[in-house]
Amino acid sequence: MGLLARQDPVDSDHDLYGYVPTEWICILFVVLFSLSTAIQAVQAVYTRLWWIYPTICVAGILEIIGWSGRLWSSLNPVAINPYLMQIVTTIIAPTPLVAANFLVLGQLIRRLGQCYSRLSAKWYTIVFVCCDIVALVIQAVGGGAASGAVDNNKSPVPGGHIMLAGIAFQLASITVYMALAVEFILRYMYDRPLRAAERTDTGYALDRKMQLMMAGLALSSVCIYIRSVYRTIELAIGWTGYVIETQRYFDWLDGGMIVLAMFAVNIFHPGFLLGPGKTWNAQMSAQTVNRAEAQEKRGADMAPASSSAGNYST
């Protein structure tokens, strides 16, 4: 069905959304997501962080498609194709962005000390990226089922239940991820390693750039978490509930949160704050020194001085 001229708003009992998407809001989000995605693409080339393309850029492209569908619906609110387009893309779009956050936190753990984390940087990335992929598949299957049902004039509720399962699983994995991230940061700040024998000096410290990266990661994660809570509540209430039929909730708590999350990565970019791609996989073993042994050596070196000071005072 082609893009048609604007039609008069239809009764909410007969349209697809329960409202008519506002045109200027849809245009705004298309522009914002396009801008952020374009900047991400350039930043990825400049910093040689190629994983940004299948994660953040894919998320941005999916959001552009979804909001383009909503823009189409603002011009023709009874058209089925744009409605189906935005159902699938807006539900799965943030998932690749979540994977990017997992990768960044894994790098922070690798640099600040894996002894402070419950999982190694490698396993942290493997476990949570796999969870993200599972959530993506479930949401995509549910979105496809719901879209197919609507296209065939059937109830989208079964597909919605699958989507709900996927986003609830993603919400649970993000909750665990954020809890482990907070624990890691606190253990590092208060020097409370989980595995004292593995304490090493990696050559990195919690400098200003690292702190800014943590701030950006926290902002992005909180925005995605708020969006996940909203979508979980939305789908749990149902396709004809008050939440899903209230446009401002979707604009603020879905589109708004993901825009903030994407621009947070633009501003607090991992390539600028943690270094270009070649530093992400650089071997640190050559400059790694056991921190416990170093502290013991420093203590032994200080002992004679303390003894001399004691003798002098005597």
N, C-alpha and C positions, 0 to 999 in steps of 0.2 A: 504494500500500500504506500503510495507516494506521499511526499510532504505536501500537505494541503494548506490552503489559506485558513486563517483563524476562523474557527466556528464559535458560535455562541456557547457559553458554558452550559453543560447539560446537568440535569438533576443528579445529585450525588447518589441517588438510589440506582441510577442506570449507567453511571460511568465506571471506570475501572479502578480508580484510585480512592474514590470517596471525596475527591476534590479535583480541581484542575491545576496542575503544576504552574507556578508563576513564571512567566517567560523570562523576565529580567534576572530572576534568581538562577534559573537554569543557565542562562548565558554567562552570568558571573562565575558559576562553578566550572563551566567548560573552559573559560578563559584562565581561571586560576590553576586548574589541573594541567592545562596545556602549558602554561608558563613554567610551573614547577617541574613538569616532566622534561621540557626542553632544557631547562637549566641542569637537571640531573644528568641528561645525556652528555652535555658539554663537560660537566664536572667529572663524569666517569672517564672520558677520554683524557682530560688533563691530568687526573690522578692515577690513571691506569687501574682503577678498581672496576674490573669488568663485571663482577657479580652484581653491580648496580643495575645493569640492563635487565636480567631475568627477575629481579626483585622489585626495586623501587619504580623503574621505568614501566614495567609491565603493570604494576598497580596503577600508575598514573594513566596509562592507556585505557585500562578497563574502566576507570572512573570517567574518563572523557567519553567513552562509548555510552556508559550508563546515563550520564547527564545529558548527552546528546539525544538519547532516547526520551528523557523527560522533557527536553526542549521541544522535540517533535510532538510529544503528547500535549504540551501547552498550546500548540497550534491546532492539534486535532485530537482532543481528549478521548474520543471513542475508537481511535485506531488501535488495533491489537498489537501490531508489530513492535512499535516503540515501547509499549508496556512490557512485552515479553523480553525485549532487549535489556531493559533496565532491571528487571527482576534478577536475572542471572549475574550481570556484571557488577551491580552495586553490592551484591551479597558476597561475592568472592574477591573483589578488588583489593581490600586491605590485607588479604592473606599473604601475598608476596612481600608486602611492606613489613609485616610481622617477621618474616624470615630474615629480612635485612637487619632488624633489631637484634635477632638472635646471633647473627654473624658478628655484629659490632661488640656485643657483650662478650662473646667468646674471645675476641681479640683483646679486650680489656683484661679478661682473666689471664690470658696468656702472658701479658706484659707485666701485670702487677703481682702475679704469683698464684699459681694454681693450687697451692696448699691452702688458700683461704676459701676455695670453692668446693662444694660437695661433688661436683663433676669436673673432670679436666676440660680444658678449652675445647679439645677435639670432640669429646663425648657430649659436651654441652651442645655444641653445634649440631652433631648428628641426631641426638635425641629430640631436640626441639624443632629442628627443621623437618624431621620425619613426622612429628606431630602436626606441624603446619601443613604438610602435604596431605596427610590423612584428612584434616579439617577441610582443606581445599576440595578434595575429591568428593567428600560427603556433601558439602554445600553445592558443588557443581551438579551432582546427581539430583539433589533435591530441587535446585533451581530449574534444571532441565525438566524434571517431572512436573513441577508446578506450571512452568511455561507451556508444556505440552497439553496439560489438562485444561488450562485457560483457552488455548488455541482450539481445543476440541469441545468447548462449552461444557467442560466437566469441572468438578470441584478441585481447586488447587491445594486443599487441606492435606492430603497425604504427602505431596511434595513438600509442603510447608513444614510438616513434621520432620522430614529428612533434613531440610535446611536448618531447622531448630536444633537437631541433634549435632549437626556439623558446627554450628556457631557456638553451641553450648560446650562442645569439646574444645573448640578454640579458646573460649573464655577460660575454661579450666586450665589449659596449658599456659595461657598468658598469666593467669594468677600464680601458678607455680613458678614460672619464669621470673616474675617480678619479686616474689618472695625470696627466691634464691639470689637474685641480683642484690636486693637490699641486704641480705645476710652476708654476701661476699664483700660488699662495700664496708659494712660495719666491722666485719672481722679484719679487713685490711687496715682500717683506720685505727682500730684498737689493738692491732697486732695479736689476734687470737686465731692462729692457724688451726685447721682441722687435722692436718698432718704435719707436725712440727719437723719431722725428719726430712720433709721435702722443701723446707724453707730455703729459698735461693734468691740471690741478687740477680735479677734479670737485666739490669742496666737501665730500667725504667723506673720512674717515680710518679707520684700523683701530682704532676705539675699543673700549671694553669690550663694548658691545652687538654690534658686528660680530664680535668674538672669540668671544662666546658663541654667535652664530649659526653660526660656522664649527665650533665644538665640537659643537653639536647636529647639524649637517649631517654631520659626520664620523661621529658615533655612529650616526645613522640609516643612512648609506651602508655602514658596516662590517657592521651587522646584516643588511642586505639582501644584502650580498655573501656573507656566511657562509651564509645561507639558499640563495642561488643555487648555491653550490658543493655544498652538501648535496643539493639536488634534482637537480643534474647527475649527481652520483655515483649517486644512488638510481636514476634512470631509465637510466643507462648500464649498471648491473649487471643490471637487469631486474625484471619484475613479481613474480618469485618469489624474489628475492635476499634476503640477510640484512638489508640496510639497509632496504628498503621494508617488511619484515615485522617490524621492531623498533620498537615504539611510541615508546619514549623518544627515539629520534633525531628522529622527526617532531615530538614535543612540544617538545623543546628547540631543535632547529635550524630548524624551520619556524615553528610557532606562537610559540615564545618569542622568536625573533629579530624577527619582524614586530610583535609586541606592543611590544617595546623600541623598535623603529624608530618606531612610531606615537606612543608616549608621549614619545619624544624630541622629536617635532615639537610635541606639546602643551606641553611644558615650554620648549623653545627655539623659541618660535613666531615665524615670520617677520614676522607682523603687529605683534608687540610689539617685536621687536629691530630690524627694518628699517623699521618704520613702516606706517601704514595704506595701503590700496589707492591712494589719490590720489598718494602719494609714489613709487609704483613706476613710474609712467609720466610723472612730472614731467620737464619739459625742463630740462636742466642746462647748455645751451649758453650761456645768458645769464651764468652765473657761471663759465664755463670759461676758464681762462687757460693758455697754453702754459707748461708747467713749465720747459722748457729756457730759454725767454726770461726767465722770472722768475728763474731761477738766474743767468743772465748779468747781468741787471740788478742783482741783489743783489751779484754779484761786482764789477761796475763801481762800485757805491756804496761798497763796502768798500775799493777800491783807494786812493783819496785818503787814507783814514784810515791805511792801512798805510804809504803813502809818508811821511805826516807823522810817523808813529811812527819810521820809519827815519831821517828827517832829525834828529829829536829825539835819537835815540841817537847819531847821528854827532856 
